[in-house]
Amino acid sequence: MTKVMNSSGLLLLVLSLLTGCSRSEPSAHRGSAGGTGASDAAYLLTEKPAEAQGVAAVRKADANAEEIVVEGRIGGSEKPFVDGIAAFTIVDPSIPYCGQHDDEKCPTPWDYCCNTDKLKDNSALIKIVGADGTPVSKDARELLGVKELARVIVRGKAQRDEQGNLTVLVEKVHIAKE
Amino acid sequence: MIMFRWRLLPWEYGVRNLLRRPSRSALTLGALTIVVLLVFVVVGFIRGLEKSLAVSGDSQVVLVYSLGSELWCRLPDLQQALKRQDLSLVALLMQPGANPNGVVLFCKERVNLELQAIVETAYYASLQKHYQPVRMLAWLVVCLIAGAGVFTGLNMMYGAVAGRIRKIATLQAVGYRRRAILLSLIQEGILLAATASLLAGLVAQFWINGLAARFTMGAFTLRVDGMALLVGCGIGLLLGIVGAVPPAIKALRPSVAESLKAV
Protein backbone atom coordinates (compact mmCIF):
# COMPACT_ATOMS: atom_id res chain seq x y z
CA MET A 1 0.00 0.00 0.00
CA THR A 2 2.84 2.36 0.95
CA LYS A 3 4.66 1.48 -2.28
CA VAL A 4 1.54 2.26 -4.36
CA MET A 5 1.08 5.62 -2.63
CA ASN A 6 4.74 6.52 -3.11
CA SER A 7 4.57 5.61 -6.81
CA SER A 8 1.37 7.61 -7.29
CA GLY A 9 2.86 10.60 -5.51
CA LEU A 10 5.96 10.46 -7.69
CA LEU A 11 3.83 10.19 -10.84
CA LEU A 12 1.76 13.21 -9.78
CA LEU A 13 4.92 15.21 -9.11
CA VAL A 14 6.35 14.38 -12.54
CA LEU A 15 3.07 15.24 -14.28
CA SER A 16 2.77 18.55 -12.46
CA LEU A 17 6.35 19.47 -13.38
CA LEU A 18 5.72 18.63 -17.03
CA THR A 19 2.54 20.70 -17.08
CA GLY A 20 4.26 23.61 -15.43
CA CYS A 21 7.17 23.55 -17.84
CA SER A 22 5.13 23.25 -21.05
CA ARG A 23 3.93 26.77 -21.38
CA SER A 24 3.47 27.97 -24.91
CA GLU A 25 5.03 31.27 -25.84
CA PRO A 26 2.62 34.06 -26.61
CA SER A 27 1.83 34.27 -30.29
CA ALA A 28 3.29 37.22 -32.16
CA HIS A 29 0.83 36.91 -35.06
CA ARG A 30 -0.22 40.57 -35.17
CA GLY A 31 1.37 43.74 -34.01
CA SER A 32 -0.76 46.24 -32.25
CA ALA A 33 -0.66 49.91 -31.59
CA GLY A 34 -0.87 49.03 -27.90
CA GLY A 35 2.90 48.79 -27.90
CA THR A 36 5.53 46.81 -26.12
CA GLY A 37 5.74 48.70 -22.88
CA ALA A 38 7.30 51.91 -21.70
CA SER A 39 8.02 54.50 -24.39
CA ASP A 40 9.62 57.90 -24.51
CA ALA A 41 6.80 60.49 -24.41
CA ALA A 42 9.06 63.16 -25.90
CA TYR A 43 8.75 61.47 -29.31
CA LEU A 44 5.04 60.81 -29.18
CA LEU A 45 2.40 63.10 -30.57
CA THR A 46 -0.81 62.94 -28.57
CA GLU A 47 -2.96 64.87 -31.05
CA LYS A 48 -3.64 63.39 -34.43
CA PRO A 49 -2.11 65.59 -37.17
CA ALA A 50 -4.66 66.90 -39.61
CA GLU A 51 -4.78 66.29 -43.37
CA ALA A 52 -2.81 63.09 -43.29
CA GLN A 53 -2.22 61.50 -46.68
CA GLY A 54 -1.32 57.95 -47.58
CA VAL A 55 2.22 57.04 -48.61
CA ALA A 56 1.27 56.57 -52.27
CA ALA A 57 -0.15 60.09 -52.57
CA VAL A 58 2.82 61.68 -50.82
CA ARG A 59 5.31 59.85 -53.05
CA LYS A 60 3.76 61.35 -56.14
CA ALA A 61 4.62 64.90 -55.07
CA ASP A 62 7.86 66.37 -56.36
CA ALA A 63 8.99 68.92 -53.84
CA ASN A 64 11.81 68.06 -51.48
CA ALA A 65 12.24 69.20 -47.90
CA GLU A 66 8.60 70.23 -47.71
CA GLU A 67 6.62 69.50 -44.60
CA ILE A 68 4.19 66.64 -45.12
CA VAL A 69 1.77 64.62 -43.04
CA VAL A 70 1.79 60.97 -43.99
CA GLU A 71 -0.05 58.00 -42.59
CA GLY A 72 1.00 54.39 -42.87
CA ARG A 73 1.25 51.00 -41.25
CA ILE A 74 4.61 49.83 -39.92
CA GLY A 75 5.77 47.02 -42.18
CA GLY A 76 7.04 46.36 -45.66
CA SER A 77 9.56 43.65 -44.87
CA GLU A 78 10.16 40.91 -42.35
CA LYS A 79 12.09 43.42 -40.23
CA PRO A 80 10.64 46.87 -40.80
CA PHE A 81 12.53 48.31 -37.80
CA VAL A 82 16.25 49.12 -37.91
CA ASP A 83 18.03 47.80 -34.84
CA GLY A 84 19.60 50.49 -32.73
CA ILE A 85 18.31 53.40 -34.83
CA ALA A 86 14.91 55.08 -34.56
CA ALA A 87 13.82 54.30 -38.10
CA PHE A 88 11.21 52.08 -39.66
CA THR A 89 9.36 51.59 -42.91
CA ILE A 90 5.66 52.18 -43.36
CA VAL A 91 3.23 51.03 -46.03
CA ASP A 92 0.19 52.83 -47.36
CA PRO A 93 -2.87 51.75 -45.28
CA SER A 94 -4.81 51.01 -48.47
CA ILE A 95 -2.55 48.01 -49.13
CA PRO A 96 -3.88 45.07 -47.15
CA TYR A 97 -1.41 43.04 -45.13
CA CYS A 98 -1.53 39.26 -45.19
CA GLY A 99 -4.61 37.97 -43.41
CA GLN A 100 -6.19 41.38 -42.95
CA HIS A 101 -9.32 40.49 -44.86
CA ASP A 102 -9.17 36.72 -44.75
CA ASP A 103 -8.26 33.93 -42.39
CA GLU A 104 -4.74 33.43 -43.69
CA LYS A 105 -2.49 32.58 -40.74
CA CYS A 106 0.72 34.25 -41.85
CA PRO A 107 3.43 34.29 -39.15
CA THR A 108 4.78 37.64 -40.39
CA PRO A 109 1.85 39.51 -41.99
CA TRP A 110 3.77 42.79 -41.83
CA ASP A 111 6.10 41.68 -44.62
CA TYR A 112 3.18 42.04 -47.07
CA CYS A 113 4.43 38.94 -48.90
CA CYS A 114 1.03 38.69 -50.58
CA ASN A 115 1.44 42.16 -52.11
CA THR A 116 5.17 42.53 -52.63
CA ASP A 117 4.67 44.00 -56.12
CA LYS A 118 2.89 46.99 -54.59
CA LEU A 119 5.47 47.75 -51.91
CA LYS A 120 7.85 49.70 -54.12
CA ASP A 121 5.35 52.49 -54.81
CA ASN A 122 3.64 52.43 -51.42
CA SER A 123 6.50 52.40 -48.91
CA ALA A 124 8.43 55.08 -47.15
CA LEU A 125 11.15 55.22 -44.54
CA ILE A 126 10.46 57.17 -41.36
CA LYS A 127 13.48 58.48 -39.47
CA ILE A 128 13.03 59.97 -36.04
CA VAL A 129 15.63 62.71 -35.71
CA GLY A 130 16.79 64.86 -32.88
CA ALA A 131 17.06 68.64 -32.83
CA ASP A 132 20.37 68.39 -34.73
CA GLY A 133 18.80 66.41 -37.54
CA THR A 134 20.61 63.15 -36.85
CA PRO A 135 18.62 59.95 -36.29
CA VAL A 136 18.00 59.03 -32.68
CA SER A 137 20.24 56.14 -31.65
CA LYS A 138 17.56 54.02 -30.06
CA ASP A 139 15.34 51.33 -31.46
CA ALA A 140 11.97 52.76 -32.48
CA ARG A 141 10.18 49.90 -30.77
CA GLU A 142 11.55 50.98 -27.42
CA LEU A 143 11.31 54.68 -28.21
CA LEU A 144 7.67 54.66 -29.25
CA GLY A 145 6.42 51.43 -27.73
CA VAL A 146 5.10 50.17 -31.07
CA LYS A 147 5.18 46.89 -32.90
CA GLU A 148 4.76 45.82 -36.49
CA LEU A 149 1.46 46.75 -38.17
CA ALA A 150 0.90 49.70 -35.85
CA ARG A 151 -0.78 52.54 -37.69
CA VAL A 152 1.19 55.78 -37.39
CA ILE A 153 0.76 59.35 -38.59
CA VAL A 154 3.83 61.55 -38.83
CA ARG A 155 4.53 65.16 -39.76
CA GLY A 156 7.99 65.88 -41.03
CA LYS A 157 10.26 66.87 -43.87
CA ALA A 158 10.22 64.78 -47.01
CA GLN A 159 13.39 63.69 -48.76
CA ARG A 160 13.06 62.23 -52.21
CA ASP A 161 15.81 60.87 -54.43
CA GLU A 162 15.87 60.56 -58.18
CA GLN A 163 14.30 57.12 -58.10
CA GLY A 164 11.34 58.41 -56.10
CA ASN A 165 12.30 56.79 -52.79
CA LEU A 166 10.72 58.70 -49.93
CA THR A 167 12.28 59.30 -46.54
CA VAL A 168 10.50 61.40 -43.95
CA LEU A 169 12.44 63.05 -41.15
CA VAL A 170 10.19 63.48 -38.14
CA GLU A 171 10.58 64.56 -34.57
CA LYS A 172 7.38 63.07 -33.23
CA VAL A 173 5.05 60.24 -34.16
CA HIS A 174 1.34 59.86 -33.55
CA ILE A 175 0.15 56.31 -33.01
CA ALA A 176 -3.39 55.87 -34.29
CA LYS A 177 -5.75 53.79 -32.22
CA GLU A 178 -7.61 51.04 -34.03
CA MET B 1 33.39 -10.94 8.01
CA ILE B 2 32.37 -14.04 6.07
CA MET B 3 28.78 -12.69 6.09
CA PHE B 4 29.78 -9.54 4.23
CA ARG B 5 32.22 -11.14 1.83
CA TRP B 6 30.96 -10.87 -1.74
CA ARG B 7 32.15 -13.83 -3.78
CA LEU B 8 32.16 -13.05 -7.51
CA LEU B 9 32.44 -15.39 -10.43
CA PRO B 10 35.86 -15.31 -12.10
CA TRP B 11 36.27 -12.92 -15.00
CA GLU B 12 37.37 -15.82 -17.22
CA TYR B 13 34.01 -17.52 -16.72
CA GLY B 14 32.19 -14.87 -18.70
CA VAL B 15 34.86 -14.82 -21.42
CA ARG B 16 34.76 -18.60 -21.68
CA ASN B 17 30.97 -18.58 -22.05
CA LEU B 18 31.22 -16.20 -24.95
CA LEU B 19 33.85 -18.30 -26.68
CA ARG B 20 31.93 -21.49 -26.10
CA ARG B 21 29.38 -20.40 -28.71
CA PRO B 22 31.56 -18.60 -31.25
CA SER B 23 29.04 -18.23 -34.07
CA ARG B 24 26.32 -16.79 -31.83
CA SER B 25 28.77 -14.47 -30.15
CA ALA B 26 30.22 -13.41 -33.52
CA LEU B 27 26.77 -12.69 -34.96
CA THR B 28 25.81 -10.62 -31.94
CA LEU B 29 29.15 -8.82 -32.05
CA GLY B 30 28.56 -8.02 -35.72
CA ALA B 31 25.05 -6.73 -35.05
CA LEU B 32 26.16 -4.56 -32.14
CA THR B 33 29.09 -3.23 -34.18
CA ILE B 34 26.75 -2.18 -36.98
CA VAL B 35 24.39 -0.54 -34.50
CA VAL B 36 27.17 1.45 -32.85
CA LEU B 37 28.65 2.33 -36.26
CA LEU B 38 25.28 3.70 -37.37
CA VAL B 39 25.21 5.81 -34.23
CA PHE B 40 28.68 7.12 -35.08
CA VAL B 41 27.58 7.98 -38.63
CA VAL B 42 24.46 9.87 -37.52
CA VAL B 43 26.20 11.68 -34.68
CA GLY B 44 29.10 12.46 -37.04
CA PHE B 45 26.52 13.93 -39.45
CA ILE B 46 25.03 16.06 -36.66
CA ARG B 47 28.43 17.28 -35.49
CA GLY B 48 29.50 18.08 -39.05
CA LEU B 49 26.28 19.98 -39.70
CA GLU B 50 26.61 21.87 -36.42
CA LYS B 51 30.15 22.90 -37.25
CA SER B 52 29.22 24.15 -40.69
CA LEU B 53 26.31 26.11 -39.27
CA ALA B 54 28.11 27.31 -36.19
CA VAL B 55 27.31 30.90 -35.37
CA SER B 56 30.41 32.28 -36.86
CA GLY B 57 31.14 35.09 -39.17
CA ASP B 58 32.31 38.55 -38.32
CA SER B 59 29.99 40.95 -36.53
CA GLN B 60 31.57 43.73 -38.58
CA VAL B 61 30.63 42.09 -41.89
CA VAL B 62 27.25 42.93 -43.39
CA LEU B 63 25.76 40.82 -46.16
CA VAL B 64 23.67 42.74 -48.69
CA TYR B 65 21.48 40.73 -51.03
CA SER B 66 18.23 40.94 -52.93
CA LEU B 67 14.88 40.81 -51.20
CA GLY B 68 12.61 37.88 -51.69
CA SER B 69 13.04 34.16 -51.27
CA GLU B 70 16.49 32.58 -51.30
CA LEU B 71 17.49 30.10 -53.95
CA TRP B 72 20.24 27.59 -53.23
CA CYS B 73 21.80 26.15 -56.35
CA ARG B 74 25.06 26.05 -58.33
CA LEU B 75 26.10 29.55 -59.28
CA PRO B 76 27.12 28.84 -62.92
CA ASP B 77 23.76 27.12 -63.57
CA LEU B 78 21.82 30.06 -62.18
CA GLN B 79 23.87 32.60 -64.10
CA GLN B 80 23.30 30.66 -67.31
CA ALA B 81 19.56 30.31 -66.68
CA LEU B 82 19.08 33.98 -65.90
CA LYS B 83 21.63 35.17 -68.48
CA ARG B 84 23.37 37.27 -65.85
CA GLN B 85 27.02 37.27 -64.93
CA ASP B 86 26.90 39.75 -62.06
CA LEU B 87 26.65 38.52 -58.49
CA SER B 88 23.84 39.56 -56.21
CA LEU B 89 25.43 39.38 -52.77
CA VAL B 90 27.91 41.84 -51.38
CA ALA B 91 29.78 41.32 -48.13
CA LEU B 92 30.89 44.58 -46.58
CA LEU B 93 33.57 44.71 -43.91
CA MET B 94 32.84 47.74 -41.80
CA GLN B 95 35.55 49.91 -40.37
CA PRO B 96 36.24 49.37 -36.67
CA GLY B 97 33.61 51.15 -34.64
CA ALA B 98 31.26 51.63 -37.59
CA ASN B 99 27.63 50.74 -37.02
CA PRO B 100 26.48 47.90 -39.32
CA ASN B 101 22.90 49.16 -38.95
CA GLY B 102 23.85 52.08 -41.16
CA VAL B 103 23.92 49.65 -44.10
CA VAL B 104 20.49 48.35 -43.09
CA LEU B 105 19.23 51.93 -43.05
CA PHE B 106 20.65 52.55 -46.52
CA CYS B 107 18.84 49.47 -47.90
CA LYS B 108 15.57 50.64 -46.38
CA GLU B 109 15.99 54.11 -47.88
CA ARG B 110 16.50 52.69 -51.39
CA VAL B 111 13.24 50.77 -51.69
CA ASN B 112 13.59 50.68 -55.48
CA LEU B 113 16.75 48.53 -55.22
CA GLU B 114 14.90 45.84 -53.23
CA LEU B 115 17.91 45.03 -51.09
CA GLN B 116 18.19 43.75 -47.58
CA ALA B 117 21.16 43.73 -45.26
CA ILE B 118 21.99 41.41 -42.42
CA VAL B 119 24.98 41.18 -40.13
CA GLU B 120 26.94 38.00 -40.90
CA THR B 121 26.62 36.62 -37.35
CA ALA B 122 22.84 37.06 -37.48
CA TYR B 123 22.78 35.32 -40.86
CA TYR B 124 24.51 32.20 -39.54
CA ALA B 125 22.34 32.26 -36.42
CA SER B 126 19.23 32.19 -38.61
CA LEU B 127 20.68 29.32 -40.66
CA GLN B 128 21.33 27.34 -37.52
CA LYS B 129 17.77 27.92 -36.37
CA HIS B 130 16.49 26.89 -39.80
CA TYR B 131 18.25 23.54 -39.63
CA GLN B 132 17.20 22.84 -36.05
CA PRO B 133 14.44 20.40 -37.17
CA VAL B 134 17.02 18.44 -39.18
CA ARG B 135 19.26 18.11 -36.16
CA MET B 136 16.31 17.08 -33.97
CA LEU B 137 15.37 14.44 -36.55
CA ALA B 138 18.92 13.15 -36.64
CA TRP B 139 18.97 12.77 -32.84
CA LEU B 140 15.67 10.92 -33.09
CA VAL B 141 17.31 8.54 -35.56
CA VAL B 142 20.13 7.99 -33.06
CA CYS B 143 17.57 7.06 -30.40
CA LEU B 144 15.81 4.68 -32.77
CA ILE B 145 19.07 3.00 -33.71
CA ALA B 146 19.99 2.66 -30.05
CA GLY B 147 16.58 1.14 -29.39
CA ALA B 148 17.17 -1.40 -32.14
CA GLY B 149 20.51 -2.20 -30.56
CA VAL B 150 18.88 -2.84 -27.21
CA PHE B 151 16.59 -5.41 -28.75
CA THR B 152 19.55 -7.04 -30.45
CA GLY B 153 21.33 -7.36 -27.12
CA LEU B 154 18.22 -8.64 -25.42
CA ASN B 155 17.71 -11.26 -28.08
CA MET B 156 21.28 -12.47 -27.75
CA MET B 157 21.26 -12.66 -24.00
CA TYR B 158 17.88 -14.35 -23.79
CA GLY B 159 19.28 -16.99 -26.09
CA ALA B 160 22.51 -17.18 -24.11
CA VAL B 161 20.87 -17.81 -20.74
CA ALA B 162 18.05 -20.01 -22.01
CA GLY B 163 20.33 -22.98 -22.47
CA ARG B 164 22.27 -22.37 -19.23
CA ILE B 165 19.54 -22.42 -16.62
CA ARG B 166 20.81 -25.67 -15.09
CA LYS B 167 24.38 -24.38 -15.05
CA ILE B 168 23.25 -21.18 -13.36
CA ALA B 169 21.30 -23.22 -10.81
CA THR B 170 24.40 -25.35 -10.20
CA LEU B 171 26.44 -22.24 -9.52
CA GLN B 172 23.85 -21.16 -6.97
CA ALA B 173 23.89 -24.62 -5.45
CA VAL B 174 27.67 -24.46 -4.89
CA GLY B 175 27.35 -21.15 -3.13
CA TYR B 176 27.45 -18.30 -5.60
CA ARG B 177 24.88 -15.62 -4.84
CA ARG B 178 22.36 -14.47 -7.41
CA ARG B 179 23.96 -11.05 -7.64
CA ALA B 180 27.33 -12.58 -8.51
CA ILE B 181 25.77 -14.56 -11.36
CA LEU B 182 23.84 -11.47 -12.47
CA LEU B 183 27.07 -9.51 -12.58
CA SER B 184 28.73 -12.24 -14.63
CA LEU B 185 25.91 -12.18 -17.19
CA ILE B 186 26.08 -8.39 -17.39
CA GLN B 187 29.85 -8.73 -17.79
CA GLU B 188 29.29 -10.90 -20.86
CA GLY B 189 26.95 -8.31 -22.36
CA ILE B 190 29.32 -5.45 -21.62
CA LEU B 191 32.28 -7.36 -23.02
CA LEU B 192 30.51 -7.90 -26.32
CA ALA B 193 29.21 -4.34 -26.44
CA ALA B 194 32.58 -2.83 -25.56
CA THR B 195 34.29 -4.89 -28.27
CA ALA B 196 31.63 -3.78 -30.74
CA SER B 197 32.12 -0.14 -29.70
CA LEU B 198 35.87 -0.41 -30.18
CA LEU B 199 35.53 -1.96 -33.63
CA ALA B 200 32.90 0.57 -34.68
CA GLY B 201 35.03 3.38 -33.29
CA LEU B 202 38.03 2.29 -35.34
CA VAL B 203 35.97 2.08 -38.53
CA ALA B 204 34.39 5.46 -37.78
CA GLN B 205 37.73 7.14 -37.12
CA PHE B 206 39.48 5.82 -40.21
CA TRP B 207 36.67 5.63 -42.76
CA ILE B 208 33.79 7.86 -41.63
CA ASN B 209 35.60 10.85 -40.11
CA GLY B 210 36.13 13.50 -42.77
CA LEU B 211 33.73 11.96 -45.31
CA ALA B 212 32.06 14.68 -47.35
CA ALA B 213 28.27 14.93 -47.30
CA ARG B 214 26.44 17.02 -49.87
CA PHE B 215 23.63 19.05 -48.46
CA THR B 216 21.20 21.71 -49.64
CA MET B 217 23.57 24.53 -48.80
CA GLY B 218 26.67 22.92 -50.19
CA ALA B 219 28.69 20.23 -48.50
CA PHE B 220 30.22 19.52 -45.12
CA THR B 221 32.32 16.73 -43.63
CA LEU B 222 31.18 14.14 -41.11
CA ARG B 223 32.94 14.76 -37.82
CA VAL B 224 33.64 11.86 -35.50
CA ASP B 225 35.04 13.99 -32.72
CA GLY B 226 35.24 13.53 -28.97
CA MET B 227 31.53 14.11 -28.49
CA ALA B 228 30.63 11.57 -31.20
CA LEU B 229 32.94 8.98 -29.68
CA LEU B 230 31.49 9.63 -26.23
CA VAL B 231 27.92 9.23 -27.45
CA GLY B 232 28.67 6.19 -29.61
CA CYS B 233 30.69 4.31 -27.01
CA GLY B 234 28.29 5.32 -24.27
CA ILE B 235 25.35 3.94 -26.20
CA GLY B 236 27.36 0.80 -26.95
CA LEU B 237 28.05 0.14 -23.28
CA LEU B 238 24.48 0.93 -22.39
CA LEU B 239 23.33 -1.66 -24.91
CA GLY B 240 25.49 -4.23 -23.14
CA ILE B 241 24.04 -3.46 -19.73
CA VAL B 242 20.40 -2.99 -20.73
CA GLY B 243 20.49 -5.98 -23.04
CA ALA B 244 21.79 -8.28 -20.32
CA VAL B 245 19.74 -7.32 -17.27
CA PRO B 246 16.22 -8.57 -18.19
CA PRO B 247 17.31 -12.03 -19.38
CA ALA B 248 19.59 -12.40 -16.37
CA ILE B 249 16.80 -11.52 -13.96
CA LYS B 250 14.49 -13.94 -15.73
CA ALA B 251 17.02 -16.73 -15.47
CA LEU B 252 17.59 -16.12 -11.75
CA ARG B 253 13.96 -15.83 -10.71
CA PRO B 254 13.04 -19.53 -10.41
CA SER B 255 14.20 -21.42 -7.34
CA VAL B 256 17.37 -23.54 -7.43
CA ALA B 257 15.47 -26.81 -7.20
CA GLU B 258 13.21 -25.84 -10.06
CA SER B 259 16.08 -24.67 -12.24
CA LEU B 260 18.07 -27.87 -11.66
CA LYS B 261 15.19 -29.84 -13.16
CA ALA B 262 15.06 -27.64 -16.28
CA VAL B 263 15.86 -29.19 -19.64
Interface residues (C-beta under 8 A of the other chain):
Chain A: G76 S77 V82 D83 G84 I85 A87 T89 T116 L119 K120 S123 A124 L125 K127 P135 D161 Q163 G164 N165 T167
Chain B: L67 G68 N99 N101 G102 V104 L105 K108 E109 R110 V111 N112 E114 Q116
